[in-house]
Structures are given as structure tokens and as C-alpha cells.
Amino acid sequence: MKLNRLRKWLILVALSVSALLLLLSLTLLFISDRELQGLVSRILEQQGYTFRSAEFSKALPLGLKARNLEIGGEKGGVLKVDDLTIRLSFFPLLTSRVQFKYKARIGAGIISGEYSPSKGGSAVLDAKSLQLSEIPFFNSVTGATVKGDLTIHGNIHQFNRGATGKLQLEVRGAELRGVKIGETPLPDASYHTVRGMLSLNSGKAYLESFTLQGDDIFVRLKGDIPLGAAPAATPLNLTLELMPKPEFLEKQKFVFLLLMKYVSSPGSYQIPVRGTLAKPSI
């Protein structure tokens, strides 16, 4: 008796999933690639960004793919991706859960993960061998030259309730040149290790730790960023701490003279960072 019920339940699930897949397939089939690209473009425009792609099409059986896509902001390019694929996962549908998997390539770097709108929304993000020099955001927004090999791992949950989760990042061989906050320059420096931990809770992103370790200078960034606003308009509430060695300070004396009013103790500078993500200021 129990086996018959189980068999009927499995058949019902299989038929439901098959019907859903058929409906989604037909929906994608009758929507042109241009209309899909226009939909993505309109969504990003609502957040203040532009979108274009050399190739944007459906990926069988259920998915989308794009080549040479570019997302731009007020000051220019923000992100360039060589290849992007997003697919609907089949097996989670058997448990009535919708899940999408994505994979993107930026040069030699790979970004991959998954997203599910179920139970408030959740996402997993992994990035490996991502070269910061190939992300135009740094140059277009800050005017800086940024280099380094970036690795990221993150889990985010409950998007509709302010979001919770953690993001961990590490950069090897980082180099920052021409960085400015507003009109105030920061010292040019190389860092052999950059590590960061960002936690999300109660509608804010908290920098639990974000440190840049160089041979001649140590930098720490701390504070919080509210979530929910358009990314470019996100207000900043951060403090940047610089601890240079005397010989490094002497080499870039002019920059540190401009930062003199932020000296909190001998050899330590505490700089408040305000404004927005698109227009940071001191």
C-alpha cells in the first residue's frame, strides 16, 4: 500500500516537473533573443547602468548565454565579461526548489555559483584567478591602476529580509597606483597579501576585517555599508587606517602631508570615508 502511494507521488512529481520544464522551454522558445537582451537592459537601467553584449542568446535546454558583455555606469565601464552562461538546474525541481547555476569568464578568471529565489533567496559565489586589472570599475570610478590576483568565496541568504551571509576575499600581488578618495590622493603601494571578511546582517554589510599588508605599509579598512540602495548610490560609512614605515612615509612625503590632519597617533592615520560607492569622499 505504501509502495503504491510512493509510486503515485513520484509519478505526480515527475509529471509536474515535466510540465514545468515544457512550459519554460516553450516560453523561452517564443521569446526572441533581442527581447531577452532588452529585458536585461531595462532591469539594469533601473539601477543606473547600461548594458550591451556582442552575442546574447538562449542556452539549451533552459538558460541564457552571452559573449563580450559590458555593464557601464555614469563614469564609464564597470564590468566586462568574456563569456557568461546561466542555466536552470533540473534536479532541485524534484523537491519543488528553483535554482539557477551561472558561470562567467573574465580573461583567465572564472566566476561561478548558484542562485535560488526559494525561501527568501540565496546565492553562492566563487571566483578564482580573477585579475583586478581586467575589471574596469577601478579605473573608471577611482581613476586608479589596480593589479592583483583575486579569490572570492561567499554565501548569502534571505535577500528579501535584509540579507545575511559572509564574503571572504584574498588578493595576491596587489598593486595600487593613483588611488584617490574624492580629490585626496592615497599613497602608491604594493601589497603581498590582501585579506577581507564581509558579513551581511540586519540590512548592512559589515567589514569584519579588511587588511592590506605590504613591506613598507599596513592598511586596514573598517566600517559598514547599508544594503538595499542602488549599488552606485550606496552610502559609505568607513574608516581607512594607514600605518606606514618611516622610510615609506619619507618617499611619499607630499601625499602624507595632505593627510596630516588625519594623524591619530605617531605613524597612524585614521581617514573617514563617506559619500557613495560611485563617488566616495573624505
N, C-alpha and C positions, 0 to 999 in steps of 0.2 A: 504493500500500500504506500509506504513512504517512498519507495523507489519510483513508483508511478507518479507521485506528486513532484518528486525532484525532476523526473524526466520532463513532465509538463512545464515545470518552471524554467528549465533550461531551454526548452523549445520556445517558450514565450519570450525569454530574454534574447535568444538568437534572432527571432523574427523581428523584435523591436529594434535591435541594433542594426539588422539588415535594412529595415525600412528607413531608419535614420540616416544610414550611410547612403542609401539610394536617393533620399531627399536632398541631402547635402551635395551629392555628386551632380544631380540634375540642376540644382541651384547654381553651382559653380559653372556647369557646362553652358548655361544660357546667359551668363553674365560675361560680357566681353572683357578682355584684359585691360582695355583702356578705361572702362568703367571702374574696375577694381583699383587701378592706379589712381584714378580721380578720387575715389573714396578715401584712400590712404592720404592723398594730398590734402583733402579737406579736413581730415582729422588733425593733421599736423599744423595746418594753417590756423586752426582754432587755438593752438598752443603757441602761435607766433613763429612758426618755422616754415620754410619752403621745402619742397621735395621734388626730386626728379630721378629718373632711372633710365639707363640705356636700354634695359630689357626688363619687362615686368609681365609675368605670365603665371598660369596655373601649373602646379606641380602635381601630377597624378600619383595616387588616386585622389587624395584630398589635401591640397596645400597650395602654397604660393612660392614663387621664386623670383629673385631679382638679381641683376648684374649691374655693377658700376652705379650704385645708388648714392645720392648725395643729399644730406639734410643741411640746410643753411639757416642762419639766424640773421639778426639785424646787422651784425658786423661782418658777415661772410660765412664761409663753410664751418660747420660744426662737426660733422661726421661723414666719412666716406667709407663705403663698404664694397669690396670687390664682388663678393657673392653672398647671397642670403637665401635660405630655404626655411619655410615654416610649414609643418605638417601636423595634421590631426592624428593623434595616436589611437590605434584601434582597440587594444586590449583594455584600457581603462573604461571604455564604453560598456564593457560587460558588467561593470559594477556601477553603472549609471554616473560615471565621472568623465567630464570633458577635459581633455589635456592636449596641449599643443607642444611639440618639440621644435626647437629652432637651432640653426647653425649658421654662423657667419664667418667670412674670412676677410681679414684686413692685412694685406701683404702676407707675411709668414704667420701672423697671429690668428688664432681660432677662438671664437666666442660661441659657446653652446649652452643649452639649458632647456628648461621646460616651463610652461605656464598653464595653470588651471584656474578657471573662473569659479570653480566649485568652492563652497564653504567660505565665501568671502574673498577668494582669490589667493593664489600662492605662486611663487616663482623660484626657480633655481638658476643661478648664473655661474658660469665658469669661463675664464679667459686665460689663455696661455700664449706666451711668446708674442704678446702684443707690443709693438713698437710705438712708443709715445710720439715719436717724430712723424708717424703716419696718421695721427689724429689732429685734424686742422683746428679743433676747438682752441687749443692752447695758443696758437699763433693769432687766430682771428679775434679772440676775446681779450687776450692779455698782451698780444704783440711779442710774446716770448719765444725763444727757441728751447724746446724741451725734448730731451732724449732719455731713453731707458727702456728696459725690458719688463713689461708689466704682467703680473699674475693676479687674478681675482677669483675669489670663491664667495658665494653669498646665497642665503636663503631668506625669503621674505614671505610673510603670511598676513592674512586679514587686511587686504588692501582697502576694503570698504569700511574699516574701523580704525583708520589712522596708521595701519601697517606696523608689524613687529618683525624682528629678524636681525640678522647680522651680515655685514660685508667685511671680508678680510682682503687686504691687498698687499702686494710686495713688489718693489721695483729694484732691479739690479742695474748698476752702472748708470744711475740717474745723473743728468746734467741740465742745469737751469741757467739760461742766459737771457738777459734783457727782461726779467720779470718786473712788472710794476703793479702796485695796488693803487688805482686811480692814477695820479701823476707822480707818485712816490716810488722811486726805484728800490729794488732789493738787491743784495749782493749776488754777483755771479758766482756759482759754486758747483762742484761735482760731489756726488754722494754715492758711496759704495753700497749703502743699504737704506732703503725706504720701506717702512712698515706702517700699516694702518689698520685700525679696527673701528668700524662704524656700526653702531647699534640703533635700531629703529624701535620706537616705543612712544605711545601716547601722542601721536601726531608730530613727533620730532625725530630728527636724525642726530644722534649724539656721537661726537668724536671721542671715543673712549681712549684712544691713543693714536697719534699720527706723528711719527718721528722720522727725521732725515739725518742720517749720520754720515758726516764727511771727515776727512783727515784734519781739516782746519776749522770746521764749524759744526755745531749741533743745532738742529731746528726742531721745534715742537709746535704743533697746531692743535688747539683745543677749542671746544665750544659746541654749539648746537645750531641746527638748521630746521626751521619748520617745514612740514610736508603739506602738500595739498595745492599750493600755488603753481602756476605755470613755471616750468624749470627756470626760464630766463629771469622771471620776476621774483624768484625765491629770495627772501631777505636773509642776510648773513649776521650771525652773532658769534664771531670767532675771535680768538686771540692768538697771534703769531709770536712765538718766543725765539729769539736769536741768541746764541751763545758762541761767539767767535773766539778763536785763539788770538792773542795779541799780534802775532805776525800776520795773520789773515786780515785783521782789522786795519793794520798799517797799510797793507797792499790796496785796500779799497776804502781808504780814509774818507774820500769825498762822500760816498754813499752813507757811511756811518755818521758823518757829520749831519747829514739831512735827517737821520734817525735819532739824533742826540736827545730830543725831548722825550723819547720813549725808553730811556735808560731807567731800569728799575733797581738795579744794583750793579756794582762793577762787573763788566763783562756780560751783562744780561740786558736784553731789550724786549719789552713787552708792547706789542703793536696791536691795537684793536682793529679788527677788520669788519666793516659794516657794508652798507649798500646792498646790492643784489648779486646773484650768481653771474649775471651778464655784465654788471657794472660794479665790481667791488670797489670799496673806498676805505680810507683811513679816517 
